[in-house]
Amino acid sequence: MTRAYWPLLLGLAAMWGASYLFIKVGVEGGLPPGPMMAARSLLAGVLLAAYLVATTGLPRARSAVAAAWWPCVVLGALNAAIPFWLVAWGEQHIDSGIAAVAQASVPIFSILVGLRFLRHERIGPLRLAGVGVGFVGVGVLAGVDPGGGWWAVAGTLAVVLASVFYASAGIYGQLRIQAVPGPVLATGSMLASAVMLLPLAALDLPDTDPTAWAIVSLLALTIGGTAAAQLVLFRVLRLYGARKLSLVTYLMPGFALGYGALFLDEPVTAATVGALALILLGVALGSGALRPRRRPVEATAK
């Protein structure tokens, strides 16, 4: 493993962790989920397209995206449009740190979706126990003293549902689109997501002008949390593989909780920390990262 691994991973966790802060500032500043996520997808798609054209040339970029149009549409739905909107809707009712903790359940759902579509991968009792522990953590997060009542429960569950779509996108990518370059998928999926979200944006236009901080947060979310993060994501994936990339799951909620406490005065409760610990323990068990040591078999004298 080279020295670049940890800076890249920490940078990705910091960018993704900040996304929940920017979304929270945006929805509280007058940007409804539909318009905000449509603008996020469109602007990120344009930035990524510019990067793709700059690195490969316009003809190659255009032909590459056109050739991968169907995977881009599928990923645009599973990995962007639907979960983007669900997280933004959920953050109307819950703190940004809570949303990040709920999003840490993505690997748990990856295991469950993999039971159906990755039958060659072995799922032993320990990994299934990890899934159970992870769901207990989700239950603690959603059901223990939700500050906003039932709306807070609904908001938490919306983010958990977004995790199901993110997990499904990962499985789809593993099975169907390994040969397509990452920047091509990132560009095409963001543009496809923007098209899908336009009807929601049109139906949910803001009643008043968004605040300046909401606009700044949208730009930061687009540039840092989406376009730049996509490029870092695919770089880590190409250099180190999916297993090394999955460690970002353990780092991202800590960044998000810190951002929320520091900039939004969001409380970090014992229930939230306990839920995070249970979810991450479930992820560690379910992914095989945590397993009991086997005692070495002593050689018998002959």
Summary of the structure (lengths in Angstrom):
residues: 302
radius of gyration: 19.8
end to end distance: 41.9
largest distance: 85.5
contacts: 1078
relative contact order: 0.22
helix: 78%
strand: 0%
